[in-house]
Amino acid sequence: MVKVVMVRHGEPDYSFFDAPRYVGFGKEFGPLSKKGIEQAELVANDKRLSGAEIIVVSPFTRALQTAYVISKKLQLDIEIQPGLHEWLPDNPYLFACGEDFALPNIDFVKYKGEKHPLYTYNYETIQEVFDRAYQSLLPYVHFDKIIVVCHGVLMKAFKYSDKTVDYCGIITFDFDESRVLSDNK
């Protein structure tokens, strides 16, 4: 069993990527804002991170940059796990702007990550998020403690709450091959 310390990325800056040429998935290239960098520097000093052996991270820029800041402070290697990416509000990810993203997010929150029988949007359910993240963490069960830098909805898949996870917020849990989503509701 591995002790997992999940850290949400710092505050992102999407201003450059709001341009029309970055329709849909292009927004995911947004780096941290100045405040986001400060948040990452602050969380790197959190005692819950001490003793970790590796940082496992989402492939999205805001998570990678947060992991980099933590890595510099703790002198830990980083491994990218594509399955730790952000929640997909629109599969196959065709949304053009933030307004489009907001509508499925309202349904996602309203139905606690499940799809309503008459759902309009083809978003990833909380169970689908958990399933892909679970597979991404399996290679690390032989570690004693890891840091996972990822996204708020992914964190909710492991410890569900109606509250938003703050930027650089932390949750912790023990993880092994038998973990199921219902353990955390």
N, C-alpha and C positions, 0 to 999 in steps of 0.2 A: 504494500500500500504506500502511496506517495502523498505527502502533504502538498496541496496545491494552494498557492497564493495568487489569485486572479486580480489583475490590475486593469481598470479601464484606461484607455489612452487619454492623453491630455486634450484640452480644448483645441479643435481644429480651426484652420483658416481656409475657407472654401472660396474666398473672394476671386482669385484668379480663375477658378474652375467653374464659375457661374456663367462663363461665356458660352455661346451656342455651340462652339466646336467641341465642347466636353459634355455632350449629351449622355445621359445614363451613367454608365460605369465610370466615366472620366472623373467625376467628382471624388472618387475614392483616392485620387492622387494628391488630395489636399494635405499639406503639412500641418504641423502644430502652429498655433498662433504664439505670440510672445508670452501670453498668459499660460498657454498650454505647455510651453517649455519650462516655465517657472513651476507649474504643477508637477511636471515630471521630475524636476530637480528636487522638489520637496518630498515627493513620495519615495524617491530613491533613498531617503534617510529613514524611512519607516522601519521600525524594528521587526515587523512581521516578515520583512524580506530577508533578514539575516539568516544565514545558514543554507540558503538556496544553492543549488548546484548548477543550474542552467536557467536561461530565460527562453521560453517558447513563445512565439509571437505570430499574430495574424500577418498576412502579407500586405495589408493596407498601410499606406504611408504614415498616417497618424499614429498607428500602433507601432510600426517599425521605429519611428523617431522617438517615441516614448521609451521603447525597449532600449534603444541606443543610449539615451541619457542614463537610464538605470544601470545599464551594462558598464558604462564608464565609471560610475561610482562604485559598483560592487565587483568590478573586474570579472564578469561572468560572460561566457560565450552565449551567443544567440542562435537559435534554430527557428527557421520559418516553417510554419505548418499552414498550408493553404486552407485546410478545413476549419481554421479558426477565424475565417473572414466574417465580416459584418452580416447581419440579417439581410435577407433578400426581400425587399418590399414588393418587387415586381419580377417574377420569373417569366421570361428570360431577361430581365433588367433593361427595359426600354424607356424608363421614365426620363424626361428631359430636365426637370427642375425640382426644386424643393417642395413646391405646392403639390406636385404629383406624388411625392413621397409621403406627404402628410396624410393623405386620405387612407391608404392602407394601414398606416400606423395607427390611426384612430380605431379602425376595426380590430387590429391586432391587440391593442390595449383593452378595448371594450370586451373582447371575447377571450381575454387572458391567454393569448398566443394560439388559440384554436381558430378554425374557420367556422363561421356560421353556416348552417346548411344552405342558405341562400347567398353565400358570399359573392362579392363582386370582384375582389382582387385576388390575384394568384400569388399571395405572399407565402413565405416559408413559415410553417407553424413552429411553435416552441419545441415540439417533439423532433421535428426535422433539424432544427438548429442543434438540439442536444445530440442527436444521432451522429451528425457529422463531426461535432466537437469531441464527442466521446471517442470516436475512431482516431482522431488526431492526438488524443492524450494517451492512448493505449501504449505507444512505444516508450512512455516515460514511467511506467509503473515500477520499474526497478530502481528508480531514484528515491531518495529519502524526502527531498523537498525541491519543488520547482516553482518558478514564477511564470505565470501565463499573462501576457499583455494582449488584450483583445478588446471587445466591444460590449456595451451595456446589455443588449438583448442576449448575447451569448452567456454572459454572467447570470442573467435571470434564468436561463435554461438549467443552471445548476443549483441556484437558490432563488426560487421565484418570489418576487415581490412586485406589488403594483407601483412602487416608488421607482423613480428614475435613479440609476446609478450615477453618482457624481463623476465628473472627469477626474481621473486618477483615484477613483474610489476603489476599495479593496474588499474582496470576500475571500474566505478561506474554507477549505473542506478537505477531507481525505478521499482519495480516489483509488479504485481498483477495478478489476475486470468485471465485477458484478454490479457496478453502480447503475441505478435506474433513476429516471427523471422523477418518478412519483415520490422518491425519498425526500424531496426538497419542497414539496408544495405545502 
